[in-house]
Amino acid sequence: MNPVLMYCTGYCPYCNMAEALLSKRGVTSIEKVFIDQDTARRTEMMERTKRRTVPQIYIGDTHVGGYDELAAMDRAGQLMPLLEGKD
């Protein structure tokens, strides 16, 4: 299974929803980067993604985007192949 990295904050309902969806799809480990606790990592996120909002999710080397994009990938049947490395 591809590794999952999620830029998030301590309180973020969309981050929680993304984590729940990933868990439902079998993800047992998410590397969480709390950008509200580390300003350097916030800058890193903004430079990598060109976005300011959380969550920002990477599956393997693929930038998925936020929760809405993650959920849309799931509905389209594209999430599991990406998680399984069949992208």
C-alpha beads as a LAMMPS data file, in Angstrom:
LAMMPS data file: protein, C-alpha beads

87 atoms
86 bonds

1 atom types
1 bond types

-500.0 500.0 xlo xhi
-500.0 500.0 ylo yhi
-500.0 500.0 zlo zhi

Masses

1 110.0

Atoms # bond

1 1 1 0.000 0.000 0.000
2 1 1 1.266 3.459 -0.902
3 1 1 2.201 5.681 2.054
4 1 1 -0.202 8.475 2.951
5 1 1 0.924 11.913 4.122
6 1 1 -1.602 14.474 5.299
7 1 1 -0.899 18.088 6.149
8 1 1 -3.435 19.006 8.823
9 1 1 -4.127 21.082 11.921
10 1 1 -5.079 20.091 15.440
11 1 1 -8.749 20.876 14.873
12 1 1 -9.972 20.297 11.344
13 1 1 -13.254 18.516 10.597
14 1 1 -12.238 17.910 6.969
15 1 1 -8.980 16.317 8.154
16 1 1 -11.022 14.038 10.410
17 1 1 -13.344 13.117 7.544
18 1 1 -10.363 12.387 5.274
19 1 1 -8.792 10.185 7.941
20 1 1 -12.087 8.317 8.418
21 1 1 -12.459 7.713 4.676
22 1 1 -8.879 6.490 4.358
23 1 1 -9.361 4.222 7.353
24 1 1 -12.534 2.828 5.778
25 1 1 -10.445 1.999 2.701
26 1 1 -7.883 0.068 4.752
27 1 1 -5.238 2.690 5.493
28 1 1 -3.777 1.945 8.910
29 1 1 -1.008 4.548 8.998
30 1 1 -1.101 8.199 8.000
31 1 1 1.902 10.471 8.417
32 1 1 0.283 13.606 9.812
33 1 1 2.093 16.923 9.565
34 1 1 0.523 19.453 11.928
35 1 1 1.166 22.775 10.219
36 1 1 -0.317 24.754 13.111
37 1 1 2.532 23.508 15.303
38 1 1 5.394 23.919 12.821
39 1 1 5.519 27.028 10.646
40 1 1 8.341 25.617 8.518
41 1 1 6.122 22.679 7.571
42 1 1 3.273 25.116 6.765
43 1 1 5.603 26.875 4.346
44 1 1 6.641 23.505 2.922
45 1 1 2.988 22.563 2.349
46 1 1 2.205 25.844 0.612
47 1 1 5.259 25.551 -1.647
48 1 1 4.534 21.905 -2.548
49 1 1 0.797 22.208 -3.103
50 1 1 0.326 25.896 -3.974
51 1 1 -2.595 25.794 -1.517
52 1 1 -3.218 27.206 1.948
53 1 1 -6.029 24.991 3.242
54 1 1 -5.960 21.670 5.042
55 1 1 -6.054 18.830 4.628
56 1 1 -3.570 18.439 1.798
57 1 1 -3.142 14.748 1.092
58 1 1 -0.416 12.843 -0.704
59 1 1 -0.738 9.184 -1.567
60 1 1 2.685 7.995 -2.587
61 1 1 4.032 10.792 -4.807
62 1 1 0.567 11.875 -5.958
63 1 1 -0.927 15.072 -4.549
64 1 1 -4.602 14.231 -4.161
65 1 1 -5.650 17.611 -2.783
66 1 1 -8.123 18.092 0.037
67 1 1 -11.042 16.096 1.375
68 1 1 -13.362 16.988 -1.511
69 1 1 -10.877 15.672 -4.074
70 1 1 -10.232 12.552 -1.975
71 1 1 -13.966 11.808 -1.732
72 1 1 -14.432 12.449 -5.463
73 1 1 -11.612 9.996 -6.266
74 1 1 -13.288 7.432 -4.037
75 1 1 -16.673 7.882 -5.731
76 1 1 -15.005 7.548 -9.151
77 1 1 -13.307 4.305 -8.159
78 1 1 -9.826 5.841 -8.404
79 1 1 -8.835 5.858 -4.731
80 1 1 -8.243 2.149 -4.133
81 1 1 -5.977 1.675 -7.180
82 1 1 -3.905 4.678 -6.042
83 1 1 -3.686 3.355 -2.474
84 1 1 -2.730 -0.082 -3.777
85 1 1 -0.043 1.342 -6.047
86 1 1 -1.903 0.479 -9.235
87 1 1 -2.097 4.061 -10.429

Bonds

1 1 1 2
2 1 2 3
3 1 3 4
4 1 4 5
5 1 5 6
6 1 6 7
7 1 7 8
8 1 8 9
9 1 9 10
10 1 10 11
11 1 11 12
12 1 12 13
13 1 13 14
14 1 14 15
15 1 15 16
16 1 16 17
17 1 17 18
18 1 18 19
19 1 19 20
20 1 20 21
21 1 21 22
22 1 22 23
23 1 23 24
24 1 24 25
25 1 25 26
26 1 26 27
27 1 27 28
28 1 28 29
29 1 29 30
30 1 30 31
31 1 31 32
32 1 32 33
33 1 33 34
34 1 34 35
35 1 35 36
36 1 36 37
37 1 37 38
38 1 38 39
39 1 39 40
40 1 40 41
41 1 41 42
42 1 42 43
43 1 43 44
44 1 44 45
45 1 45 46
46 1 46 47
47 1 47 48
48 1 48 49
49 1 49 50
50 1 50 51
51 1 51 52
52 1 52 53
53 1 53 54
54 1 54 55
55 1 55 56
56 1 56 57
57 1 57 58
58 1 58 59
59 1 59 60
60 1 60 61
61 1 61 62
62 1 62 63
63 1 63 64
64 1 64 65
65 1 65 66
66 1 66 67
67 1 67 68
68 1 68 69
69 1 69 70
70 1 70 71
71 1 71 72
72 1 72 73
73 1 73 74
74 1 74 75
75 1 75 76
76 1 76 77
77 1 77 78
78 1 78 79
79 1 79 80
80 1 80 81
81 1 81 82
82 1 82 83
83 1 83 84
84 1 84 85
85 1 85 86
86 1 86 87
